[in-house]
Amino acid sequence: MKLYIANKNYSSWSLRPWVLMRMLEIDFEEVLVPFQGGGPQAAFLAFSPSGKVPCLVDGKLTVWDSLAIAETLAERYPEVWPERYTARTWARSASAEMHSGFATIRNVCGMSCGQRVELVDPPAALAKEWARVDALWCEGLAQFRGPFLAGTRFTAVDAFYAPVAFRAQTYSPSLSEEAQAYVERLLALAPMQAWYADALAEPWRDEDHEAEVRAAGRVTADLRAPVSAGE
């Protein structure tokens, strides 16, 4: 299988299936195609019908959405979702909520793994969405007894919230002790550490994503490798 992704610093959607497959030790070939500026990504159309990432290619089969990739993998690897029916149902609901919701977090707190940002005049809706994330995490951790959202194993629901952990590291939202501990557990996972190291080392900058971060507030640190002239 080939998993097509974009820049690790920015591409939250790419991270989801990538970290899921790494954590479950599902073999795949990573193909990284960098963003190329605003608008539709013409380069992505070579492998993705939607012109978006992530995209999983398995022989003649193409799956071009992160949730669809998770469900497709689950048909072959049942450990993608929790074994218990109650946990599996909750995990699917929480993953779907992340997949279709939290628009303010996405728009205001764009993923940029290597930067640290102090938010300036964030919209009121942002605090409400972070509070919902916090409540959802605490619910899963309490109901299924952790250390992951739906029990003792990392499953797709944790993969869907993995980009939120990087956002929490970048923007430092106010989180409960339980939620912050979960963020730290995700960030400490070996695949997450590997993704983070690769993100810091990337030689590319995409101005649309950079502008999104600057619009959110004051960049207090940029831990990424410098970009050489001409990059």
C-alpha positions in Angstrom: 0.0 0.0 0.0 1.1 3.6 -0.7 -0.1 6.4 1.5 0.2 9.8 -0.2 0.6 12.7 2.3 1.6 16.4 2.2 3.9 18.5 4.4 4.2 17.0 7.9 4.4 20.4 9.5 0.9 21.4 8.2 -1.1 18.4 7.0 -3.3 17.4 9.9 -5.4 15.2 7.6 -2.4 13.3 6.4 -1.3 12.6 10.0 -4.4 10.6 10.9 -4.0 7.5 8.7 -0.2 7.8 8.9 -0.1 7.6 12.7 -2.8 5.0 12.8 -0.9 2.7 10.4 2.4 3.3 12.2 0.9 2.6 15.6 -0.8 -0.6 14.4 2.4 -1.7 12.5 0.5 -1.8 9.2 3.1 -1.9 6.4 2.9 0.9 3.8 5.0 3.1 1.7 5.0 6.8 2.5 4.8 9.2 -0.5 5.1 12.9 0.5 4.1 15.5 -2.1 4.5 19.1 -0.8 1.8 21.7 -1.0 2.3 24.1 -4.0 0.5 27.3 -3.0 -3.1 28.3 -2.9 -6.1 26.7 -4.6 -6.5 23.2 -5.9 -3.3 21.1 -5.7 -2.8 20.0 -9.3 0.0 17.7 -8.3 -2.3 15.8 -6.0 -4.7 15.0 -8.9 -2.1 12.6 -10.2 -3.0 10.1 -7.4 -6.1 11.5 -5.7 -9.5 12.0 -7.4 -10.4 14.9 -5.0 -7.0 16.6 -5.4 -6.5 16.3 -1.7 -4.5 14.3 0.8 -4.3 11.8 2.4 -4.9 9.2 -0.3 -4.3 5.5 0.1 -3.5 3.4 -3.0 -3.6 -0.3 -2.7 -3.1 -1.9 -6.2 -6.1 -0.7 -8.2 -7.9 0.5 -5.2 -7.8 4.2 -4.3 -9.2 5.6 -1.1 -9.1 9.4 -0.8 -10.5 10.4 2.6 -9.1 9.9 6.1 -12.2 8.4 7.5 -12.7 6.2 4.5 -9.1 5.1 4.8 -9.7 4.1 8.5 -12.9 2.2 7.6 -11.2 0.5 4.7 -8.2 -0.6 6.8 -10.6 -1.9 9.5 -12.0 -4.4 7.1 -8.6 -6.1 7.0 -7.3 -5.0 10.4 -10.1 -5.1 13.0 -7.7 -3.6 15.6 -8.3 -0.2 13.9 -11.4 0.1 16.1 -11.9 -1.0 19.7 -13.0 -4.6 20.2 -15.9 -3.8 22.6 -19.1 -2.8 20.9 -19.8 0.1 23.3 -16.2 1.5 22.9 -16.3 1.0 19.2 -19.6 2.9 18.8 -18.3 5.7 21.0 -15.0 5.8 19.1 -16.8 6.0 15.7 -19.0 8.9 16.9 -16.1 10.8 18.4 -14.0 10.3 15.2 -16.9 11.5 13.0 -17.4 14.5 15.2 -13.7 15.4 14.6 -14.0 14.7 10.9 -16.9 17.0 10.3 -16.8 19.5 13.2 -14.5 21.9 15.1 -14.4 24.3 12.2 -13.1 27.2 14.4 -10.2 25.2 15.8 -9.3 24.2 12.2 -9.6 27.7 10.9 -8.0 29.7 13.7 -5.5 27.1 15.0 -4.1 25.7 11.8 -1.6 22.9 12.4 2.0 24.0 12.3 4.0 21.5 14.4 7.2 23.6 14.5 5.8 26.9 15.7 4.5 28.3 19.0 1.8 30.9 18.8 0.2 33.3 21.3 -3.4 33.8 20.1 -4.6 37.4 19.7 -8.3 38.2 19.9 -9.5 34.7 19.2 -13.3 34.3 18.5 -15.5 33.2 21.3 -16.4 30.1 19.4 -12.8 28.9 19.8 -12.9 28.5 23.6 -16.2 26.6 23.2 -14.8 24.2 20.8 -11.7 23.5 22.9 -14.0 23.0 25.8 -15.9 20.4 23.8 -12.7 18.6 22.8 -11.7 18.6 26.5 -15.1 17.2 27.6 -15.0 14.5 24.9 -11.5 13.4 25.8 -12.4 13.3 29.5 -15.5 11.3 28.8 -13.7 8.7 26.8 -10.8 8.4 29.3 -13.2 8.0 32.2 -15.6 5.6 30.5 -13.1 3.3 29.0 -10.3 3.8 31.6 -7.5 4.9 29.3 -4.8 5.5 28.7 -6.2 6.0 25.2 -9.6 7.5 24.4 -11.4 4.1 24.0 -9.4 1.9 26.3 -6.0 0.4 26.7 -5.1 0.4 22.9 -4.4 3.2 20.4 -7.2 3.1 17.9 -8.6 5.2 15.1 -10.2 7.7 17.4 -6.8 8.5 18.9 -5.5 9.0 15.4 -8.3 11.4 14.6 -7.3 13.6 17.5 -3.6 13.3 17.1 -3.4 16.5 15.0 -5.3 18.3 17.9 -2.4 17.3 20.2 0.0 19.1 17.9 -2.4 22.1 17.8 -2.5 22.1 21.6 1.3 22.2 21.7 1.4 25.1 19.3 -1.4 27.3 20.7 -1.5 26.3 24.4 -5.3 26.3 24.9 -6.7 26.0 28.4 -7.2 22.3 29.1 -8.1 20.3 32.1 -5.4 18.2 33.8 -6.8 15.0 32.3 -6.9 16.4 28.8 -3.4 17.9 29.0 -2.1 14.6 30.2 -3.7 12.9 27.2 -2.0 15.5 24.9 1.3 14.7 26.4 0.8 10.9 26.0 0.0 11.3 22.3 3.0 13.6 21.7 5.3 11.1 23.5 4.3 8.2 21.2 7.3 7.1 19.0 5.4 7.6 15.6 4.3 11.1 16.8 7.9 11.9 17.7 9.0 10.7 14.3 6.4 12.8 12.5 7.4 15.9 14.6 11.1 15.4 13.8 10.4 15.2 10.1 8.1 18.2 10.3 10.9 20.3 11.9 13.4 19.2 9.3 11.3 19.9 6.2 12.8 22.4 3.8 9.5 23.7 2.5 7.3 26.7 3.5 3.7 27.1 2.1 2.7 30.7 2.2 -1.0 30.0 2.6 -0.4 28.0 5.7 2.2 30.4 7.0 -0.3 33.3 6.6 -3.0 31.4 8.4 -0.7 31.0 11.4 0.3 34.7 11.4 -3.3 35.7 11.3 -4.0 33.7 14.5 -1.6 35.7 16.7 2.0 36.3 17.6 4.5 33.6 16.6 6.7 33.3 19.8 9.0 30.5 18.5 9.8 28.8 15.2 11.7 25.6 15.8 11.9 24.5 12.2 15.1 24.2 10.3 15.9 27.4 8.4 14.9 27.5 4.7 17.8 27.9 2.3 17.7 30.7 -0.3 15.7 29.6 -3.3 13.5 27.1 -1.3 
